[in-house]
């Protein structure tokens, strides 16, 4: 595994060594349950949870009491949508989202549709961008909540959350943002964005898996939301269950590091991404880039290799860890719903590779990756394992 160049940072990020170091004492020496705060061991656990809550809040410009810890962004998304819908009392019946959301948003919406809610799916253009005019028409006075992803996990496109929030609030609707891919990569400020709910996940920003959070404007009890889990009363009665103290501590440290490094790190990663794309386009001029090229995540590169099966390409570069799309849908028989929402044909979607560059990617790895991908593509073309026409091949 140490010989594999990891370029799948959208699927997950490796824990930063400082994060791991910070977490270690809370597995053995300081193993207390923060709910047992009458004795010193439990009190210490409660203290470090609150420190982490502050660190998580700071990365998005929130107050610590506005952070509710969860098991990850999937739970956070479900809690935001199902929790608000279950408390709506039928006063508002419309839920608005987009065609390129993560399935942890789209699938809860499907469940709510079965329960009688009207689900409106906003289309996107060929770059994955929402049309504000269409959004303005779709968000009506009957809209309960609008859910829009800050940055897409496949094509990296960044959405105008602040504008969408303005429309939602003018119509009396709440606004939820899945920011799992955005935090640590672009500036996120819940006050500027004016969102009511925002979902986060530690393992997308160099923290551990299995822990995330929901930001709730104003803190607990200010929004009309019902919990999904009952029985323990943790997290202000909104998310019962013993807190994952080591994970939460690691989440907090990861957020602190992202706060400190955001600008320099984003510039470094964008430079690597641009260099990789330039090298590949120079060697393989027939490939195309997807997403809003002037408004996307710095480490994202979604590339379509016309006529070349993406899975075959990946198999031919065993030295690299890259993917065909979201880790939640890779290997599925259907093409990516994100790519087809852009208007891409099924064959083009099946020919698309997602590359994610991150904190620990080096210059040398980018150079190697460009060579390996180009050579693999040429091998497939020369072997006839492609539907490219002769006049589409590189000279």
Buried (B, 14 or more C-beta within 10 A) or exposed (E): EEEEBBBBBBBBBBBBEBBBEBBBBBEEEBBBBBBEBEEEBBEBBBBBBBBBBBBBBBBBBBBBBBBBBBBBBBBBBBBBBBBBBBEBEEEBBBBBBBBBBBBBBBBBBEBBEEEEBBBBBBBBBEBBBBEEEEBBEBBBEEBBBBBBBBBBBBBBBBBBBEBBBBBBBEBBBBBBBBBBBBBBBBBBEBEEBBBBBBBBBBBBBBBBBBBBBBBBBEBBEEBBBBBBBEEEEBBEEBBBBEBBBBBBBBBBBBBBBBBEBBEEBBEBBBBBBEBBBEBBBEBBEBBBBBBBEEBBBBBBBBBBBBBBBBBBBBEBBEEBBBBBBBBEBBEEEEBBBBBBBBEBEEEBBBBBBBBBBBBEBEEEBBBBBBBBBBEBBBBBBEEEBBEBEEEEBBE
